Amino acid sequence: MCLAIPGKVVEIIEDTPLTRQARVSFDGVIKSISLALLPEATVGQYVLIHAGVAISVVDEEEAQETFAYLKEIDELELPEEFSS
């Protein structure tokens, strides 16, 4: 089963025609991810991340509901690709 997790863009760290990278907060855990598929994503927005790549922009309410649900079922451990 694949799982996409919402994260908040806290910093754009590279923004060139070929590469777009950001630092994203996953409910407090900060990781670098690719924004290559979302040129419209900006700092402060929430994005849905799968396998280290942001695949869509989501609203804050949806992101917070997802975090609450994952905490409720005790599954807020990040997938291996997000582990340090």
C-alpha positions as CSV (number, residue, x, y, z in Angstrom):
1,M,0.0,0.0,0.0
2,C,1.3,3.5,-0.9
3,L,0.7,6.4,1.4
4,A,1.0,10.1,0.6
5,I,1.5,12.4,3.6
6,P,0.8,16.2,3.8
7,G,3.6,18.6,4.7
8,K,3.9,22.3,5.0
9,V,6.4,24.1,2.7
10,V,8.7,26.0,5.0
11,E,11.5,27.0,2.6
12,I,12.3,26.7,-1.1
13,I,15.9,25.7,-1.2
14,E,16.4,25.4,-4.9
15,D,14.4,26.8,-7.7
16,T,16.0,26.4,-11.2
17,P,14.4,25.5,-14.5
18,L,15.5,21.9,-14.0
19,T,15.3,21.4,-10.2
20,R,12.9,22.6,-7.6
21,Q,13.5,21.5,-4.0
22,A,11.9,22.5,-0.7
23,R,12.2,21.9,3.0
24,V,8.8,20.6,4.3
25,S,7.5,20.1,7.8
26,F,5.6,16.9,8.4
27,D,3.9,17.9,11.7
28,G,7.3,19.1,13.0
29,V,9.7,16.7,11.2
30,I,11.6,18.7,8.5
31,K,12.7,16.9,5.3
32,S,13.8,18.0,1.8
33,I,11.5,17.0,-1.0
34,S,11.0,17.7,-4.7
35,L,8.6,20.3,-5.9
36,A,9.3,19.6,-9.6
37,L,5.7,18.6,-10.3
38,L,4.3,21.7,-8.5
39,P,5.8,24.9,-9.9
40,E,2.9,26.8,-8.3
41,A,3.6,25.7,-4.7
42,T,4.8,28.4,-2.3
43,V,6.1,28.8,1.2
44,G,3.3,28.3,3.7
45,Q,1.2,26.0,1.6
46,Y,0.6,22.4,2.3
47,V,1.5,19.8,-0.3
48,L,0.8,16.1,-0.5
49,I,4.1,14.1,-0.7
50,H,4.6,10.6,-2.0
51,A,8.1,9.0,-2.3
52,G,9.8,12.3,-1.7
53,V,7.9,14.2,-4.4
54,A,5.1,16.7,-3.9
55,I,2.1,15.6,-6.0
56,S,-0.6,18.1,-5.2
57,V,-1.4,21.2,-3.1
58,V,-3.9,20.6,-0.2
59,D,-5.5,23.0,2.2
60,E,-4.4,23.3,5.8
61,E,-7.6,21.9,7.2
62,E,-7.2,18.7,5.1
63,A,-3.6,18.4,6.2
64,Q,-4.5,18.8,9.9
65,E,-7.3,16.3,9.7
66,T,-4.8,13.8,8.2
67,F,-2.3,14.4,11.0
68,A,-5.0,14.0,13.6
69,Y,-6.2,10.7,12.0
70,L,-2.7,9.3,11.8
71,K,-2.1,10.2,15.4
72,E,-5.4,8.6,16.4
73,I,-4.5,5.3,14.8
74,D,-0.9,5.6,16.1
75,E,0.5,5.6,12.6
76,L,2.4,8.9,12.4
77,E,5.7,7.2,11.7
78,L,7.1,8.5,8.5
79,P,7.8,6.1,5.6
80,E,11.3,4.8,5.2
81,E,12.1,7.3,2.4
82,F,11.6,10.2,4.8
83,S,13.8,8.7,7.6
84,S,17.1,10.3,8.3
